[in-house]
Structure formats: structure tokens, C-alpha cells
């Protein structure tokens, strides 16, 4: 009996499949490159006209009406929007991260067994709620019923605070503000951070937790001294994902931040964020303004890129440090 | 009825129960359930001070579950519940005013797989000393760490590298580090859940020697699947088996509990004899 090991039939599907998945993989680069090049290209005349640095730091934004790539008439200082993005995203992460840690820890370690699955499903469902719904709920219900009274209370209680000229809770209170947008953002990014942190905590080695419990550690001590340190890189990654979402979030911020072109140190003031400003203005924009909005888009993209790289560096560095200890 | 074996199958270490040793744990009709499943049923036994009590039996017989009742580690398993009497030095271990944290500071535990923290050797041993009510000074802490490592027979091997990672030690050293960590808080009892099952024979022999020394200071309860080990190191042995009730539910039961020497030479129950002579399990 002779067994032949050469190919017995033609296989077309396999090479076709290989080509298809290769193309799909390559498309990632094509899309990324196409987007970066196209946006930067459109925005370039504005950066040339205004100067990149003064585009970032200027706080005057006056849209012009030129229809060509020259003869610009506007003034483009994007600082009020950059500031609004940074402040709202920071407020969001500062509120959301500790809460997410608590929720994740509760679900994993404290919740009764029959509650665990419903709770984690609900968290994941919340993470999938479209942001327009958060925005509407935030604007029509949360703002008048909860946020406005809360902001007024902040203003009347802490309005006097003055840190070297910075008055974080200075009035008047209009409702729509950096803080209102930041709080709604926090609620929005809470579920996504919680969902990831929960998974990170869930794969934390149980034997070390048990070792700590067996020495008489309380649940809080086990969380603080065993679970958190060894889950740190995952928690950083989760926060960066949340931060990225907060920085890029458009609709909900647009509805709650108040849409002004000025900026103010008080968290109770209205302002605008990069994404929200682009979304609000591009419909009626002149060709010149469109280019200016593209330029904001480039800056926004740079921000998200910096956050991503920062997260990777942080995770890499922590991994190296704790990896040394664990060898 | 078992008649006893002509020649002992396992060399006996020579330890014998002490007459009149005080009772540390008194178990009466203990059941452990996970959800609605009664996993261990009707266990009654006394564990005596400064003795080594071995719990042996085939897998699924509930020996580890019973061990985890003694320092309330079962509290951490969602849905686990313990009924029956578990008294520790006369007090109900599951009483309403008993704090499981305090219980675990008195009753330490060493696990199957060595589980040092990803920290230095020093920090591993000092771990349990750094929380809780008493804050120790640096020099007291140093003394306690040295004493713990000495009683775990590890001091001479690590005294020059206290700051290197606990994970850099060999498996046997890691397990002795875990023992040092457990005894550093000066517990009354040390529970060991198959402490040698992940170790090679030489490391196992060292831990067994160590157990003999530790028994001068502490009450030890060890779970082991290794019958020879139980015979070599313990004063008393409890033999558990997995049983099936009339509804077909598997559960663990205590078959026989007696002096180790008697369990291994003249077991009273046929099932014990079958197990120790290797006919099943």
C-alpha cells in the first residue's frame, strides 16, 4: 500500500482566506493613516496661519469666512476648548475611578453569590448605553433635580475658597458647567472602568488573598495590600480607557457644558470642550471654519494618542518593576 | 470487623498522644454545606494541645473542608455554612460575638501551594505583624522576623538575603517561609493543608522535621493525602471517607479517629484498614 503525502485535492478556500484576513489586518493601518493624513492636511493651513503653539494657547476663537486656503480672517486660539476637555475628563476620572474600584470590589468579594451575575451584567449593560441617552437624562433630569442644587450648595459653602487666585467654586451658578459635564461623564465612564477592573480583580491570584486572610487581614486590608498592588497595571489600563472615552465624549458634554467660547477657572462656569465644539459648529461652518474645526480634531487626536502611549508606558514600567520583584 | 494487620505497613514515627493534654478544638456533629449541598456530615472529634493531628482520606472526603472550619476560612466561600458544635478552648468558634479576623490571628494556616507574597523575605514574614492592633517598633519587628524564620528552620539559609524576593526561593524554602509568616504572629494553632504535596521528598522531609519542632510550641492540624506522612509525624489520625447517602449525594464523613499508632496498626474499621493497606483510594 502506498501512501502519498502530496496534496490530494485543490484547496482554494485556504489561500483565499489568508488573503482576506491579511487585507483585513492591513486595513487597520490604511484607515488610521488615511484619517491622520487627511485631517492633518485639511488643518494645515490653519496651523500655518495661526501658528501651532498659538493655536494651542490662544484663548480667542473668532471664526472667519474665507472660502480659500489663504486670506483667513478669523482668530483661532483653541485653549478654551482644550481646557474644557481636560477639566471635564479629569473631574470624570477623579470621581469615577475610586467609585469603580469600590463597585468592582463589592461585586467580586462582598456581594451575595446570587447578586453577582445580575450586578456584573447590569454594569456591562450600562457601559453599552449610548451617550446621547446619558446626555438627555443628564440634562433633563439630573441637572435640574440633583446637579443644580448640588452646585448651588457647593457655591454657597465653598465659594470662598481661593487658592492663589484660583476660585474653583466661584458663582454664579447656571447649571450647565464644567462640573455638571464632568459628573455626567463620570457616570458614563464608571461602568466601563468597573467592568474592566472587575475582570482584573477576578483573575487576581486567590492563594495570596487567602494567605492574607489566614493571617487575620480584613477585607479592606486584603484589597489594599494584596489585590490592588497586583492588579495595578490592569487598573491603569482601565482608567486610561475611561479617560480616553471622557476626552472624546461629544454629545453628553455638549448638552451639559454650556457651550461658551470663553474659559474660566471656576468649575461652576460654563465652557466648551474640543469634541463638543466641533460637533456643535461644523454644520453651519464656512470653509475656513471647517479647516479650523479640523485643526481642533487633530489636537484631540494627539491628546488621545498621548493618553494611550502614556498608559502603555505606565503599564510597561510597572510591569518591569513588579516583574523584577516577582522573579 | 477488622482484626489488625500482621505487620505494620507504614513505619510509625513514634509520636503518641499525651495523656490528659488539654482540648483545643471540640467538634460535635459538625456539618458543612455549600448552598444546599451538605458536603461534610456529622464530624465529632477533639483536637489536643501541642499534638499533631493528621486528617487523612481519599479526595472528596471533606478533610480540607473540616480543616477550614477551624479558622473560619469557609466564611470566605460564598454560600458555605457550618452547623454543629465547633468549640475553640471552650468557646463557640461560630458564636455571634466571635470575630473571624481575631480567630485567624490565633489560628494560622499554611496552604497546599507555597504562596509567598511578591515581596521581600523580610516583608513576607513581617506581613501579619504590620496590621492589627499592635504596631511594633522596627527593632521588635526585626526580632520577631528572626524568631519566626528560626522556628521555621529557614534563618540560616536566608539571613544574608532578607531583602531579596520570597519568590526567588526554592519551593521547599517558600513553604518554610509561609510557615515562618504564619508563626510570626504567634498563633496558638497552625493548620496545614497538604503542606508538602507540591514539594520533592527532601523538602518534604525538612518540613516534617520542622513539624516535630513546631509541635513543642503550637498545636498542629495537618491535612495530608500521604498516609506515610501521617504515620510518621502525627500523634492522632482522623480517617475520613467519601460516602454516598440514600439520595445518591456524595459527602464526606469521619470514619475513625484515634491514636496514630492504633489507626495504622490496629484500625477498628474495615474501611480504614482497606485505605491504609492500599486496597482503595
Contacts between the chains, C-beta under 8 A, distances in Angstrom:
chain1	res1	chain2	res2	distance
A	112	B	78	6.9
A	113	B	78	3.9
A	113	B	79	5.3
A	116	B	78	8.0
A	205	B	115	7.8
A	207	B	111	6.2
A	207	B	113	5.9
A	207	B	115	4.0
A	208	B	115	5.6
A	208	B	117	5.9
A	208	B	118	8.0
A	210	B	73	7.1
A	210	B	76	7.3
A	210	B	109	7.9
A	210	B	111	6.5
A	210	B	115	7.2
A	211	B	111	6.8
A	211	B	115	4.7
A	211	B	116	7.8
A	211	B	117	6.9
A	211	B	178	7.1
A	211	B	181	7.5
A	212	B	117	7.8
A	212	B	127	7.3
A	213	B	73	6.9
A	213	B	76	6.1
A	213	B	104	6.5
A	214	B	71	6.7
A	214	B	73	6.6
A	214	B	104	5.7
A	214	B	108	6.3
A	214	B	109	3.8
A	214	B	111	7.6
A	214	B	182	7.2
A	215	B	104	6.8
A	215	B	105	7.2
A	215	B	108	7.0
A	215	B	127	6.2
A	215	B	128	3.6
A	215	B	181	6.9
A	215	B	182	7.2
A	215	B	185	6.2
A	216	B	101	5.1
A	216	B	102	7.0
A	216	B	104	4.4
A	216	B	105	3.5
A	216	B	128	6.5
A	216	B	131	7.7
A	216	B	132	6.2
A	216	B	185	6.9
A	217	B	101	7.5
A	217	B	128	7.8
A	217	B	131	6.2
A	218	B	101	5.6
A	218	B	131	7.9
A	221	B	131	5.3
A	225	B	131	7.8
A	226	B	117	7.2
A	230	B	118	6.9
A	322	B	118	6.6
A	325	B	118	5.3
A	325	B	119	7.0
A	325	B	120	8.0
A	325	B	165	5.2
A	325	B	167	7.6
A	326	B	118	4.4
A	326	B	165	6.7
A	326	B	167	5.4
A	327	B	165	6.8
A	327	B	167	6.7
A	327	B	168	6.7
